[in-house]
Amino acid sequence: MSRSPVKRSVSPASKGPRRREKASAAPSISPKLAAFVRKHWPAQGRAERIARAKKAWEEAMKIASTFKKVDAETLKWIAEDPDLEYS
């Protein structure tokens, strides 16, 4: 018995011309978006915002670690609890 030859995938280089990417260039954002970012997240207070976000993340992970063995129905009940929305 002879086997048919194995099909090899076509390499990306042979599919067409390669596009040259700018490796060191940062992605450009629109001036409108840049103005929005400057207005809503000024450089002043950046360290405090990062610290608050880090603290919130750690608290969320601490809470989430207690739900490792909770069934899906209980998680749904907790998520739909209206008392948790504004606490």
N, C-alpha and C positions, 0 to 999 in steps of 0.2 A: 504494500500500500504506500502510495506516495502522498505526501501532504502538499496542499497548495501553499505557495509562499505567503509569509506573513505580511500583512499590509502595514506599512509604516506611515505615521502621520506626517503631513507636510509641515516642515518647519516654518515659523513665522517669517523668516528671512526670504523664503522663496515665494511667499504669497504676494509680495508687491514691494514697492519702494518703502523704505523705513522713514518715519518722520523723526526729525531731530528735535529732541526735547531740550529746553533750557534747564539744566540741572540746578544752577545756582540762583535762578531768578525766582523771586517770591511771586505767588499768584497775585494778580492785580485785582483790586476790588473797585467797585464804582465809587465815584466821589460822594454820591448820596449815602451809600452804606458807610463810608468812612466818617461822614459827618454825624450820622446816627450813632455810631460807636463812640465817637468823641463826646457827644452830648450825654449819652446815657451811662457811659462807663469812663469817667475822666481819670487821668493818671493819679490825681490826688485821691487817696483812700484805697488804692489798689491792694495794698498789703492787708488792710482790714477786711476787704471783701473776700480775698483769698482765704484768710484765716477763718472767716465765718463759714464759707463754703466747705472748707476742709472739716470743720467741726460738725457741720450738718451731715456731711458724707459719713463721718465716723459714727455718728449717732444712728444714722440709717442702717449702716452695716451691722451695728451692734443689735439693733432691733431685728433686722433680717436674719441674723444668725440664730435667733430663737425659733424661727419658723421652718427649720429644716425638716421636721417630721409632722408638719401640719397638713391635713388633707386639703384638697382643692375647694371643697364646699366651705370649710372654715375660712380659708383665705378670701373667698368671694364675699362671705358675710362680713369680714373685717373691712374689706375694701369698700363695701357699700354702706358702711356705718356713717350716718350723717353727722354724728358728733366729732368725727375725726377731721372733717373738712376745714374747720376753722380753729383748730386747737393749736 
